[in-house]
Amino acid sequence: MSRRKIFYGHYIVGACMVTQMMYLGLFFTFGVLFPEFENEFGWSRAQISGASSTMFIVMGVLGIAMGRVNDQIGPRILLTVSTVVFALGFILMSRMTTLWHLYLFYGLLCGLGIAAHDVVMLSTVARWYTRARGLMSGLVKTGAGIGQLIVPLIAAFLVLHYGWRETAMVVGIMALIVTMIAAQVMRRDPKSLGLRPWGEEQEEDTENGESKEVGLDLKQAVRTRQFWLISIAKFADWYCLFTIIVHVVPHGIDQGLEPTASAIVLSVIGGCSILGRLTLGAGFDFLGAKHSLLIAFGLLFLSIVFLQLLSDPKWLFAFAFVYGIAHGGLFAVASPSVAEYFGTRAHGVIFGIVMFVGSLGATLGPWFTGWLYDLMGAYDAAFFVVTGFSVLGFLMALALKPITVLGDRSSQSVN
């Protein structure tokens, strides 16, 4: 009796989960290191947040190119190089002594390294799956949630017992080893191994029997209303998400929590984001882009309002539960939303541009929030702005209407 061979796309999903775990785990670690930089160097919150904003603008600009390069040469080489650069940023950050070092090592090097992670991995998964695309994207982003849960706790422990420099060195080396190995599993699409996408019907789509990628090209996509609605929604959600991730630890300390307890709030967000990634990722295959985005933005709005109303810092853990679900859900549905409306023909570059627009929000949000805090001595006004952007994202999702990508049965929008 022969054993059924495991579909290779499942290995790719596993490799992407591990890589996401390290990338996003280290990104959350920046929030743990934030107060250490503030205390040791006396830098303002706007100055420290500016390094994060620099990373996002570098990531966003290069993300467009990464999508195009991935469409042409595939993910293995691209991820191998980018993971080395990303890990190197953290390793070198352990030796920094001035503010420009932070901008160079975290802002530039980590930005260069992280530019490929979502665009490459999620575009690759979209090509390997036509059925259960939302679920598989959710599983990939679950890896990010696991990293966000575990790595900040490890970092907080290391900071407490060994200091922030040793922490940056250790997590950088750990990321280098794990992500380098995972990158070797990656393949661009099923055709490269003589396979067909998971869930695709077995009749031939071309005369040669090869799987045919269908949908809109970039020029066609940018002429649609849906492209700009999704892009503006991505700007809004990244403004909110990365503002919270960068500033929630110092905000918790301001409210009276111990630094370790504030780091645990960050981990709770990561842990609860797993639930959001799985539920909205799996639900996407039934709900479609519009309804999935509406649910995620609705939860985001409720969590930010709650954040502004809470009087006891211990309620930050309740905030983290609701916000974490919204956080994970918004990341899980991003790539399949692009595939639903525009197909997989130019998914890498289209998704790269959407992510670039999002990175503009991630660039503006943390820095502007830090600037408002330095100006006013509190986060009240800054969090009110975040609330406004959550409403903007909800309205953009509400305005989405279905379009049909001819020839791609998986790309039918759901009313």
Secondary structure, DSSP 4 states (H G I P E B T S, - for coil): -PPPPPPHHHHHHHHHHHHHHHHHHHHHHHHHHHHHHHHHH---HHHHHHHHHHHHHHHHHHHHHHHHHHHHH-HHHHHHHHHHHHHHHHHHHTT--SHHHHIIIIIIIIHHHHTTHHHHHHHHHHHHBSTTHHHHHHHHHHHHHHHHHHHHHHHHHHHHHH-HHHHHHHHHHHHHHHHHHHHTT--S-GGGGT---BT--SS-SSTT------B--HHHHHTSHHHHHHHHHHHHHHHHHHHHHHHHHHHHHHTT--HHHHHHHHHHHHHHHHHHHHHHHHHHHHHHHHHHHHHHHHHHHHHHHHHHH--SGGGHHHHHHHHHHHHHHHHHTHHHHHHHHHBSTTHHHHHHHHHHHHHHHHHHHHHHHHHHHHHHSSSHHHHHHHHHHHHHHHHHHHT----B-TT-GGGB---
